[in-house]
Amino acid sequence: MINIAALQMALGVLTGWLDRRERDAIAYLVEENPLLRRQLGGRRLRLTDADRRRLPVRAHRVGRATLREIGTIVTPDTLLRWHRQLTARKWTYASTSGRGVLPEIQRLVTRMAAENPTWGYTRIQGTLKNVGHRVGRSTIRRILKAAGFPPVPQRPTWWDTFLKAHWGVIAGADFFATEVWTWRGLVTYYTVFVIDLASRRVQILGSTPYPEAVFMQQVIRTLTMAELEAIEVYVLICDRDRKWSREVRRQLREADIKVVLTPDRAPNANAYAERFVRSIKEECLDRIIPLGERHFRRAVAEFIEHDHGERNHQGLGNTLIVEGTPNGTAGRVYRRPRLGGLLNFYERAA
């Protein structure tokens, strides 16, 4: 038979021991907290949201009076404030204004400002409302200022917008240099070309070791004559090379060709021309030794033929500039080589 009195006595002893052990642990922590706080040297303690959730739960069980005695990291009022903030965050949907602007809205604001340089804050605000976002004008202004966008009167038109607004009548022109072996030794030839930005079609305007006034006069005649096949030039993008002198630009303007000079040290402003130079260099001219002017000119002409009818262009959906007639999926595949197999095109037998 169980002795109730003895059991109660044992439980009392155990409870007292546990209570005393808990008090000792609390006393130790009360002593330890000031020591740790002093080691911080006045620096702010960094807590995560998970920490802020756990501490108020413990604080609620301890009570405000006891917490004032043992709490040294944060005050009871701080714990209560954290509790209110976390509760409010749980039941508050993502804000669409002020500091809580969603990344999607920030991207939309900067995108709209970039694609529409004449749009002010109110116009952008209305357009955002059309797609389901309500954002204040001050928030839009703050986003654009942080992204480096000036107000509307000073906001420039982006090059991408300018190019596409003139698609089909705008071209780029540039020079590239090639070292050619001649009987006089190594001679630098300067080749000038024009590229239609919409179709990517390229025409060589000339090559010479002496790109001086006489040569540039011939370039102007070629640009303004009907022999410039399949390329209509009304706007011509050029860099600030001295070859495109004021006199050259004046003569082009008289021929109803508007010359747009790229900013200093901004090759991306004439990116299509720069990309063609990279292609002809990497795929052709850097892989041969031009032995004389004739060999050099033939290599350039072969690459132009290859570029138009045999080279797939990623900017055109990975298609050819001049599309041929597919021969189906039956029949043998033949290789059409150029420059001894340096350039190749594959097609099926008709």
C-alpha positions as CSV (number, residue, x, y, z in Angstrom):
1,M,0.0,0.0,0.0
2,I,1.4,3.4,-1.0
3,N,2.2,5.8,1.8
4,I,0.6,9.1,0.7
5,A,2.4,11.2,3.3
6,A,5.8,9.9,2.2
7,L,4.9,10.5,-1.5
8,Q,3.9,14.0,-0.8
9,M,7.1,14.6,1.1
10,A,9.2,13.3,-1.8
11,L,7.3,15.4,-4.3
12,G,7.8,18.5,-2.1
13,V,11.5,17.8,-1.8
14,L,11.8,17.3,-5.6
15,T,9.8,20.5,-6.4
16,G,11.9,22.5,-4.0
17,W,15.1,21.2,-5.6
18,L,13.8,22.1,-9.1
19,D,12.6,25.5,-7.9
20,R,16.0,26.2,-6.3
21,R,17.8,25.0,-9.4
22,E,15.7,27.3,-11.6
23,R,16.3,30.3,-9.3
24,D,20.1,29.6,-9.4
25,A,20.0,29.4,-13.2
26,I,18.1,32.7,-13.4
27,A,20.5,34.3,-11.0
28,Y,23.4,33.2,-13.1
29,L,21.8,34.6,-16.3
30,V,21.1,37.9,-14.5
31,E,24.8,38.1,-13.7
32,E,25.9,37.0,-17.1
33,N,23.8,39.5,-19.1
34,P,25.5,42.7,-17.8
35,L,28.9,41.1,-18.5
36,L,27.9,40.3,-22.1
37,R,26.4,43.7,-22.6
38,R,29.6,45.4,-21.4
39,Q,31.6,43.4,-23.9
40,L,29.5,44.8,-26.7
41,G,31.0,48.1,-25.9
42,G,27.9,50.1,-26.6
43,R,27.3,48.5,-30.0
44,R,23.8,47.7,-31.0
45,L,22.7,44.0,-30.7
46,R,21.5,42.6,-34.0
47,L,18.4,40.4,-33.6
48,T,16.5,38.5,-36.3
49,D,12.7,38.4,-36.6
50,A,12.9,34.9,-35.2
51,D,14.7,36.3,-32.1
52,R,12.0,39.0,-31.8
53,R,9.3,36.4,-31.9
54,R,10.8,34.2,-29.2
55,L,11.7,36.9,-26.7
56,P,8.1,38.3,-26.3
57,V,6.7,34.8,-25.7
58,R,9.1,34.3,-22.8
59,A,8.6,37.8,-21.6
60,H,4.8,37.3,-21.4
61,R,5.3,34.3,-19.1
62,V,7.7,36.1,-16.9
63,G,5.6,39.2,-16.4
64,R,6.4,42.9,-16.6
65,A,7.5,43.3,-13.0
66,T,10.1,40.4,-13.1
67,L,11.2,41.4,-16.5
68,R,12.2,44.9,-15.3
69,E,14.5,43.2,-12.8
70,I,16.2,40.6,-15.1
71,G,15.9,42.1,-18.6
72,T,19.2,43.8,-19.6
73,I,19.3,43.3,-23.4
74,V,16.1,45.0,-24.2
75,T,13.4,46.7,-22.1
76,P,9.9,45.4,-21.6
77,D,8.5,48.2,-23.7
78,T,10.8,47.1,-26.6
79,L,9.6,43.6,-26.4
80,L,6.0,44.8,-26.5
81,R,6.7,47.0,-29.5
82,W,8.3,44.0,-31.3
83,H,5.2,42.0,-30.6
84,R,2.9,44.7,-32.0
85,Q,5.1,45.1,-35.1
86,L,5.2,41.4,-35.9
87,T,1.5,41.0,-35.3
88,A,0.8,44.0,-37.6
89,R,3.1,42.5,-40.3
90,K,1.3,39.2,-40.2
91,W,-2.0,40.8,-41.0
92,T,-0.9,43.6,-43.3
93,Y,-0.5,42.9,-47.0
94,A,2.5,44.1,-48.9
95,S,2.4,47.9,-49.3
96,T,2.6,49.5,-52.7
97,S,4.0,52.8,-51.5
98,G,6.8,54.3,-49.5
99,R,9.6,52.1,-48.1
100,G,7.6,48.9,-48.7
101,V,7.5,49.3,-52.5
102,L,7.6,45.9,-54.1
103,P,10.6,45.1,-56.4
104,E,8.1,44.6,-59.3
105,I,6.8,48.1,-58.9
106,Q,10.3,49.5,-58.8
107,R,11.2,47.7,-62.0
108,L,8.0,49.0,-63.7
109,V,8.6,52.6,-62.7
110,T,12.2,52.6,-64.0
111,R,11.1,50.7,-67.2
112,M,8.3,53.1,-67.9
113,A,10.6,56.1,-67.4
114,A,13.2,54.6,-69.7
115,E,10.8,53.7,-72.5
116,N,8.8,56.9,-72.2
117,P,11.2,59.8,-71.6
118,T,8.4,62.4,-71.8
119,W,6.3,60.8,-69.0
120,G,6.2,62.6,-65.7
121,Y,5.4,61.3,-62.3
122,T,1.6,61.7,-62.7
123,R,1.6,59.9,-66.1
124,I,3.6,57.0,-64.6
125,Q,1.2,57.0,-61.6
126,G,-1.8,56.6,-63.9
127,T,-0.2,53.9,-65.9
128,L,0.6,51.9,-62.8
129,K,-3.0,52.2,-61.7
130,N,-4.0,50.6,-65.0
131,V,-2.0,47.5,-64.1
132,G,-3.3,47.3,-60.6
133,H,-0.7,49.3,-58.5
134,R,-1.6,52.4,-56.5
135,V,1.6,54.3,-55.9
136,G,2.1,57.9,-54.8
137,R,3.9,60.6,-56.9
138,S,6.5,61.1,-54.2
139,T,7.3,57.4,-54.2
140,I,7.7,57.4,-57.9
141,R,10.0,60.4,-57.7
142,R,12.0,58.7,-55.0
143,I,12.4,55.6,-57.1
144,L,13.5,57.4,-60.2
145,K,15.9,59.7,-58.3
146,A,17.5,56.6,-56.7
147,A,17.9,55.0,-60.2
148,G,19.5,58.2,-61.6
149,F,16.6,59.4,-63.7
150,P,16.4,63.2,-63.9
151,P,13.0,65.1,-64.1
152,V,11.2,65.0,-67.4
153,P,12.6,68.1,-69.1
154,Q,16.2,66.8,-68.6
155,R,15.5,63.1,-69.2
156,P,17.3,62.0,-72.4
157,T,15.9,59.6,-75.0
158,W,17.5,56.2,-74.8
159,W,19.5,55.0,-77.8
160,D,17.4,51.8,-78.0
161,T,14.2,53.9,-78.3
162,F,15.9,56.3,-80.8
163,L,17.0,53.4,-83.1
164,K,13.7,51.6,-83.2
165,A,11.8,54.9,-83.9
166,H,13.9,55.1,-87.1
167,W,13.9,51.4,-87.9
168,G,14.2,50.7,-91.6
169,V,15.8,54.1,-92.5
170,I,18.7,54.2,-90.1
171,A,22.1,52.8,-90.7
172,G,25.5,52.7,-88.9
173,A,28.9,53.4,-90.4
174,D,32.3,52.6,-89.1
175,F,35.9,51.8,-90.1
176,F,38.0,48.8,-89.3
177,A,41.7,48.4,-89.8
178,T,43.5,45.4,-91.3
179,E,47.3,44.7,-91.6
180,V,48.0,43.6,-95.2
181,W,51.3,42.3,-96.5
182,T,52.4,44.1,-99.7
183,W,55.6,44.5,-101.7
184,R,56.2,47.6,-99.5
185,G,55.8,45.6,-96.4
186,L,53.0,45.6,-93.8
187,V,50.4,48.2,-94.8
188,T,47.4,49.2,-92.8
189,Y,44.2,49.2,-94.8
190,Y,41.2,51.1,-93.5
191,T,37.8,49.7,-94.6
192,V,34.6,51.7,-94.3
193,F,31.2,50.0,-94.4
194,V,27.5,50.8,-93.8
195,I,25.1,48.5,-92.1
196,D,21.3,48.7,-92.2
197,L,20.2,48.2,-88.6
198,A,16.8,46.6,-89.4
199,S,18.0,44.0,-91.9
200,R,21.7,43.7,-90.8
201,R,22.7,44.0,-94.5
202,V,26.2,45.3,-94.9
203,Q,27.8,47.1,-97.9
204,I,31.5,47.9,-98.1
205,L,32.1,51.5,-99.2
206,G,35.8,51.2,-99.8
207,S,39.2,50.2,-98.5
208,T,42.4,52.3,-98.6
209,P,45.7,52.9,-96.8
210,Y,45.0,56.6,-97.1
211,P,41.6,57.5,-95.7
212,E,41.9,61.2,-96.6
213,A,39.7,63.8,-98.2
214,V,39.7,62.2,-101.7
215,F,38.7,58.8,-100.3
216,M,36.0,60.3,-98.2
217,Q,34.5,62.1,-101.2
218,Q,34.2,58.7,-102.9
219,V,32.5,57.4,-99.8
220,I,30.0,60.2,-99.9
221,R,29.2,59.6,-103.5
222,T,28.6,55.9,-102.8
223,L,26.3,56.7,-99.9
224,T,24.3,59.1,-101.9
225,M,24.0,57.2,-105.2
226,A,21.5,54.6,-106.1
227,E,24.2,52.0,-106.3
228,L,23.9,51.5,-102.6
229,E,21.7,48.4,-103.0
230,A,19.0,47.3,-100.6
231,I,20.0,49.9,-98.0
232,E,18.1,53.2,-97.5
233,V,20.1,55.7,-95.5
234,Y,18.3,58.7,-94.0
235,V,20.0,58.7,-90.6
236,L,23.6,57.6,-90.3
237,I,25.2,56.8,-87.0
238,C,29.0,57.5,-86.9
239,D,31.6,57.7,-84.2
240,R,33.7,60.8,-83.5
241,D,36.6,59.7,-85.7
242,R,38.2,62.7,-87.5
243,K,37.5,61.0,-90.8
244,W,33.9,62.1,-90.4
245,S,34.9,65.8,-90.5
246,R,32.5,68.7,-90.5
247,E,32.9,69.0,-94.2
248,V,31.9,65.4,-94.7
249,R,28.9,65.8,-92.4
250,R,27.8,68.9,-94.2
251,Q,27.9,67.2,-97.6
252,L,25.9,64.3,-96.2
253,R,23.3,66.7,-94.8
254,E,23.0,68.3,-98.2
255,A,22.2,64.9,-99.5
256,D,19.4,64.6,-97.0
257,I,21.3,62.2,-94.8
258,K,21.2,63.1,-91.1
259,V,24.5,62.3,-89.3
260,V,24.2,61.3,-85.6
261,L,27.5,61.3,-83.7
262,T,27.8,58.8,-80.9
263,P,28.9,60.1,-77.4
264,D,32.6,59.9,-76.5
265,R,33.8,56.5,-75.6
266,A,30.4,54.9,-76.1
267,P,30.8,52.0,-78.6
268,N,27.4,50.6,-77.6
269,A,25.8,53.5,-79.2
270,N,26.8,52.0,-82.6
271,A,26.5,48.4,-81.4
272,Y,25.4,46.9,-84.7
273,A,28.4,48.2,-86.5
274,E,30.7,47.2,-83.7
275,R,29.2,43.7,-83.8
276,F,29.9,43.3,-87.5
277,V,33.5,44.4,-87.0
278,R,33.9,41.7,-84.3
279,S,32.3,39.1,-86.6
280,I,34.5,39.8,-89.7
281,K,37.6,39.9,-87.5
282,E,37.0,36.8,-85.5
283,E,35.6,34.6,-88.2
284,C,37.7,35.7,-91.2
285,L,40.4,38.4,-91.1
286,D,42.1,37.2,-87.8
287,R,42.3,33.7,-89.2
288,I,44.1,34.5,-92.5
289,I,47.3,36.4,-93.5
290,P,46.3,38.9,-96.2
291,L,48.9,38.6,-98.9
292,G,48.3,41.7,-101.0
293,E,45.4,44.0,-101.6
294,R,43.7,41.6,-104.0
295,H,43.7,38.8,-101.5
296,F,42.4,41.1,-98.7
297,R,39.6,42.5,-100.9
298,R,38.5,39.0,-102.0
299,A,38.4,37.8,-98.3
300,V,36.2,40.7,-97.4
301,A,33.9,40.2,-100.4
302,E,33.6,36.4,-99.6
303,F,32.7,37.2,-96.0
304,I,30.0,39.7,-97.0
305,E,28.4,37.0,-99.3
306,H,28.6,34.5,-96.4
307,D,27.2,37.0,-93.9
308,H,24.1,37.8,-96.1
309,G,23.1,34.4,-97.3
310,E,24.9,31.7,-95.2
311,R,25.3,33.0,-91.7
312,N,22.5,32.8,-89.1
313,H,22.0,36.0,-87.1
314,Q,20.9,35.7,-83.6
315,G,19.4,39.3,-83.7
316,L,17.1,38.2,-86.5
317,G,15.8,35.1,-84.7
318,N,18.8,33.0,-85.7
319,T,17.8,33.2,-89.4
320,L,19.6,34.3,-92.6
321,I,19.5,37.8,-93.9
322,V,18.7,36.4,-97.4
323,E,16.4,33.4,-96.9
324,G,16.8,30.6,-99.4
325,T,14.2,27.9,-100.3
326,P,14.4,24.9,-97.9
327,N,15.0,21.6,-99.7
328,G,13.2,19.5,-97.1
329,T,14.6,16.9,-94.8
330,A,15.5,14.3,-97.5
331,G,18.7,14.1,-99.5
332,R,22.3,14.4,-98.8
333,V,23.7,17.4,-96.8
334,Y,26.4,19.2,-98.7
335,R,29.0,21.7,-97.5
336,R,29.5,25.0,-99.4
337,P,33.0,26.2,-98.4
338,R,34.5,29.7,-98.8
339,L,38.1,30.8,-98.5
340,G,39.3,27.2,-98.5
341,G,36.8,26.0,-95.9
342,L,37.3,28.9,-93.5
343,L,33.7,29.8,-93.9
344,N,31.1,27.0,-94.4
345,F,27.4,26.7,-95.2
346,Y,25.4,23.4,-95.1
347,E,22.4,22.6,-97.3
348,R,20.6,19.7,-98.8
349,A,20.9,18.7,-102.4
350,A,17.9,19.9,-104.4
